[in-house]
Amino acid sequence: MAFRKIKAKKYNGITEYYNPKSTDRETRALYISYRDEYGEPIKKKLLTLDKDEALTELNNIKANVTKLKRRLESDQRELQRSQNMKKLTLEQLANLYFDQRQTKENLKDKNKFSKRVIPILGTKVASKISHDDIQLLQNKLISMDYAPKTINDTIDKLRALYNVAIRKK
């Protein structure tokens, strides 16, 4: 017994099982070949001898595998995203935020933020910063003799950073 591919391009992935010693070489069975969601090759014997039914079944299996792959990838991305959010420090989050901003004053704002906020809260995990930490930042900026307008501007920049981080998850 031997296998042969079907020559028509639309039947790619379908092979015929036949007896090469017989004179008419009739097809005994049809096999479909595909890769599962983990990339492993699979060869499956079909109960039908009709090529169009085999093609329909192969397309259905491939569609299911594609759906499963997408779901696995989205679950993996969501898991990675949640792990990163728990580990990102405020300094790393600020670098991501200021790198994606397109404003004219971006470099100036980044330097101000790095000078005022990063020395005080930069090493804290971004998702763990609380209202008490913001109050600590405000008190330290007051003790450094910054003007109230400067302190409010700094806290507004921190609020904007968090709003963008929440929107982009």
One Martini backbone bead per residue (centre of mass of N, CA, C, O) as a GRO file, in nm:
protein
  169
    1MET     BB    1   0.099   0.034   0.017
    2ALA     BB    2   0.015   0.380  -0.076
    3PHE     BB    3   0.092   0.721  -0.129
    4ARG     BB    4  -0.093   1.012  -0.266
    5LYS     BB    5  -0.126   1.301  -0.415
    6ILE     BB    6  -0.329   1.545  -0.503
    7LYS     BB    7  -0.301   1.756  -0.779
    8ALA     BB    8  -0.490   1.949  -0.681
    9LYS     BB    9  -0.460   2.247  -0.514
   10LYS     BB   10  -0.726   2.239  -0.330
   11TYR     BB   11  -0.608   1.944  -0.203
   12ASN     BB   12  -0.432   2.040   0.013
   13GLY     BB   13  -0.369   1.778   0.257
   14ILE     BB   14  -0.451   1.539   0.064
   15THR     BB   15  -0.447   1.181   0.071
   16GLU     BB   16  -0.390   0.871  -0.087
   17TYR     BB   17  -0.486   0.532  -0.050
   18TYR     BB   18  -0.310   0.264  -0.220
   19ASN     BB   19  -0.260   0.001  -0.465
   20PRO     BB   20   0.020  -0.049  -0.670
   21LYS     BB   21  -0.041  -0.359  -0.780
   22SER     BB   22  -0.278  -0.276  -0.907
   23THR     BB   23  -0.428  -0.181  -1.206
   24ASP     BB   24  -0.633   0.065  -1.100
   25ARG     BB   25  -0.560   0.218  -0.835
   26GLU     BB   26  -0.751   0.245  -0.607
   27THR     BB   27  -0.905   0.403  -0.357
   28ARG     BB   28  -0.918   0.328  -0.002
   29ALA     BB   29  -0.823   0.614   0.124
   30LEU     BB   30  -0.836   0.914   0.327
   31TYR     BB   31  -0.604   1.177   0.409
   32ILE     BB   32  -0.522   1.418   0.656
   33SER     BB   33  -0.316   1.717   0.687
   34TYR     BB   34  -0.203   1.879   0.994
   35ARG     BB   35  -0.180   2.136   1.240
   36ASP     BB   36  -0.180   2.203   1.546
   37GLU     BB   37  -0.168   2.443   1.803
   38TYR     BB   38   0.153   2.335   1.851
   39GLY     BB   39   0.271   2.223   1.552
   40GLU     BB   40   0.177   1.937   1.513
   41PRO     BB   41   0.165   1.675   1.315
   42ILE     BB   42  -0.133   1.544   1.142
   43LYS     BB   43  -0.283   1.222   1.068
   44LYS     BB   44  -0.605   1.148   0.914
   45LYS     BB   45  -0.858   0.927   0.886
   46LEU     BB   46  -1.121   0.875   0.666
   47LEU     BB   47  -1.451   0.758   0.583
   48THR     BB   48  -1.425   0.889   0.318
   49LEU     BB   49  -1.395   0.919  -0.064
   50ASP     BB   50  -1.457   1.218  -0.078
   51LYS     BB   51  -1.290   1.506  -0.156
   52ASP     BB   52  -1.491   1.732  -0.066
   53GLU     BB   53  -1.539   1.627   0.221
   54ALA     BB   54  -1.244   1.637   0.303
   55LEU     BB   55  -1.209   1.941   0.262
   56THR     BB   56  -1.423   2.031   0.464
   57GLU     BB   57  -1.296   1.896   0.712
   58LEU     BB   58  -1.022   2.038   0.695
   59ASN     BB   59  -1.130   2.330   0.719
   60ASN     BB   60  -1.263   2.293   0.997
   61ILE     BB   61  -1.009   2.215   1.152
   62LYS     BB   62  -0.844   2.470   1.084
   63ALA     BB   63  -1.041   2.670   1.214
   64ASN     BB   64  -1.024   2.553   1.502
   65VAL     BB   65  -0.721   2.592   1.535
   66THR     BB   66  -0.720   2.899   1.497
   67LYS     BB   67  -0.902   2.967   1.735
   68LEU     BB   68  -0.725   2.834   1.951
   69LYS     BB   69  -0.473   3.001   1.901
   70ARG     BB   70  -0.595   3.279   1.963
   71ARG     BB   71  -0.681   3.214   2.251
   72LEU     BB   72  -0.400   3.142   2.356
   73GLU     BB   73  -0.265   3.414   2.284
   74SER     BB   74  -0.452   3.598   2.452
   75ASP     BB   75  -0.397   3.462   2.722
   76GLN     BB   76  -0.092   3.510   2.717
   77ARG     BB   77  -0.102   3.820   2.695
   78GLU     BB   78  -0.266   3.871   2.952
   79LEU     BB   79  -0.067   3.741   3.144
   80GLN     BB   80   0.177   3.917   3.070
   81ARG     BB   81   0.046   4.189   3.135
   82SER     BB   82  -0.014   4.132   3.436
   83GLN     BB   83   0.277   4.076   3.515
   84ASN     BB   84   0.396   4.351   3.426
   85MET     BB   85   0.214   4.537   3.603
   86LYS     BB   86   0.331   4.413   3.874
   87LYS     BB   87   0.650   4.497   3.793
   88LEU     BB   88   0.628   4.783   3.726
   89THR     BB   89   0.774   5.065   3.753
   90LEU     BB   90   0.753   5.400   3.745
   91GLU     BB   91   0.998   5.440   3.562
   92GLN     BB   92   0.911   5.247   3.334
   93LEU     BB   93   0.637   5.378   3.280
   94ALA     BB   94   0.751   5.659   3.207
   95ASN     BB   95   0.917   5.571   2.964
   96LEU     BB   96   0.679   5.465   2.800
   97TYR     BB   97   0.513   5.726   2.798
   98PHE     BB   98   0.731   5.931   2.678
   99ASP     BB   99   0.787   5.763   2.413
  100GLN     BB  100   0.472   5.787   2.297
  101ARG     BB  101   0.478   6.078   2.288
  102GLN     BB  102   0.387   6.387   2.067
  103THR     BB  103   0.495   6.633   2.203
  104LYS     BB  104   0.685   6.919   2.220
  105GLU     BB  105   0.744   6.889   2.556
  106ASN     BB  106   0.853   6.600   2.625
  107LEU     BB  107   1.149   6.628   2.725
  108LYS     BB  108   1.091   6.833   2.946
  109ASP     BB  109   0.887   6.659   3.106
  110LYS     BB  110   1.073   6.421   3.156
  111ASN     BB  111   1.286   6.573   3.321
  112LYS     BB  112   1.099   6.676   3.543
  113PHE     BB  113   0.997   6.399   3.634
  114SER     BB  114   1.280   6.280   3.699
  115LYS     BB  115   1.350   6.501   3.917
  116ARG     BB  116   1.080   6.477   4.107
  117VAL     BB  117   0.968   6.164   4.115
  118ILE     BB  118   1.183   5.934   4.087
  119PRO     BB  119   1.342   5.969   4.363
  120ILE     BB  120   1.076   5.893   4.532
  121LEU     BB  121   0.891   5.665   4.328
  122GLY     BB  122   1.058   5.488   4.109
  123THR     BB  123   1.085   5.193   4.275
  124LYS     BB  124   0.797   5.152   4.266
  125VAL     BB  125   0.526   4.983   4.210
  126ALA     BB  126   0.277   5.099   4.016
  127SER     BB  127   0.029   4.926   4.141
  128LYS     BB  128   0.117   5.020   4.460
  129ILE     BB  129   0.037   5.304   4.445
  130SER     BB  130  -0.081   5.543   4.669
  131HIS     BB  131  -0.212   5.806   4.834
  132ASP     BB  132   0.025   5.825   5.035
  133ASP     BB  133   0.247   5.859   4.818
  134ILE     BB  134   0.139   6.125   4.703
  135GLN     BB  135   0.160   6.278   4.970
  136LEU     BB  136   0.465   6.243   4.997
  137LEU     BB  137   0.538   6.390   4.739
  138GLN     BB  138   0.411   6.660   4.814
  139ASN     BB  139   0.578   6.710   5.075
  140LYS     BB  140   0.860   6.702   4.940
  141LEU     BB  141   0.809   6.937   4.742
  142ILE     BB  142   0.758   7.144   4.962
  143SER     BB  143   1.042   7.106   5.106
  144MET     BB  144   1.187   7.201   4.819
  145ASP     BB  145   1.043   7.477   4.727
  146TYR     BB  146   0.800   7.449   4.557
  147ALA     BB  147   0.556   7.551   4.379
  148PRO     BB  148   0.224   7.491   4.365
  149LYS     BB  149   0.209   7.473   4.055
  150THR     BB  150   0.433   7.257   4.026
  151ILE     BB  151   0.302   7.040   4.199
  152ASN     BB  152   0.039   7.015   4.035
  153ASP     BB  153   0.177   6.944   3.766
  154THR     BB  154   0.313   6.682   3.862
  155ILE     BB  155   0.048   6.536   3.945
  156ASP     BB  156  -0.083   6.556   3.665
  157LYS     BB  157   0.129   6.384   3.518
  158LEU     BB  158   0.077   6.131   3.689
  159ARG     BB  159  -0.221   6.103   3.611
  160ALA     BB  160  -0.178   6.075   3.305
  161LEU     BB  161  -0.008   5.823   3.317
  162TYR     BB  162  -0.226   5.643   3.448
  163ASN     BB  163  -0.447   5.675   3.233
  164VAL     BB  164  -0.285   5.547   3.003
  165ALA     BB  165  -0.227   5.276   3.144
  166ILE     BB  166  -0.524   5.193   3.173
  167ARG     BB  167  -0.607   5.206   2.872
  168LYS     BB  168  -0.351   5.001   2.790
  169LYS     BB  169  -0.306   4.789   3.032
   0.00000   0.00000   0.00000
